[in-house]
C-alpha cells in the first residue's frame, strides 16, 4: 500500500508541475495534455519502483529491530533471579560465604 501512495503522490506532483509549465509556456492544449499523461505514466512507474525499495528497506529494518528486542527479552528471561537459590555449584562471593573458603593444602 505504501508503494501505491508513493507512486500516486509522485505522479500527481509531476503531473501538476507539467500542467503549470505547459500553460505558462503557452503550449497548445493537445501538447499540454499529452505531456501531462506521459508524465503521470512515467513518474507513476518510477514512484512505484521507489515505493517497492522503501517498503523492503522498512520491512528489513523493522524485522531487524524486532529480532534485537526478542534477543534482549530472551536474555532477560534466562537470567536467574537473585531471590531464588540456584542449583548450580557457583555461588556469589559475599561476606557470609567468606568463612567457607578453603585453602588448598600444600
Secondary structure by P-SEA (a helix, b strand, c coil): caaaaaaaaaaaaaaaaaaaaaaaacccaaaaaaaaaaaaaaaaaaaaaaaaaaaaaaaaaaaaaaaaaaaaaaaaaacccccccccccccccccccccccccccc
